Amino acid sequence: MIRDIHYEDWLYETSASPKAAEMRMKNVSDLYSWITADLEGDNYDQEVKTLKEVVQRLTLRDMMERGEDDDDADQVQLMTLHASKGLEFPYVYLIGSEEGILPHQTSIDEENVEEERRLMYVGITRAQKELTFTLCKERRQYGELIKPEPSRFLYELPQDDLEWETDRKPVTAQERMQKGQAHIANIRAMFKK
């Protein structure tokens, strides 16, 4: 179908650069491969899925509806930056704060990162108590092992407000043990509620 509607040609005509069109087509190909593998049972769990199950798995649902019971406050909420607009949470984790992800590589190639900067701002302002940015030390991309760079947006923030993992002093075995015991105690306390 993608060939029949000349989608790839359209991407090259409408994208800012051939590289941007290439990346967009790669995303489409990856999605198609993933869906096909899921339908045929070739993905991680080797379980054949129906089209309905695949679509449900792909769909991000709004996990927090206004007016739900307060019990939901003790749950992890996963959502896109777009879906988080207008919501606030005590703890926020922005996953993939790397060049090529946030800002997205297409925006970098098109030299148009302002919308990505606004999205980062949306994510940052969702946090009430604590905000954590994460990035990989290494990532496999297109079969190649790369070492991602931190997002340029992290360097635009007041550096006095950031605590980089590389800035931390090494933790002793005793400190790790104490921290682990504290985490276990917290988990046990949660189950007693």
Summary of the structure (lengths in Angstrom):
residues: 193
radius of gyration: 20.7
end to end distance: 53.3
largest distance: 62.9
contacts: 399
relative contact order: 0.09
helix: 47%
strand: 12%
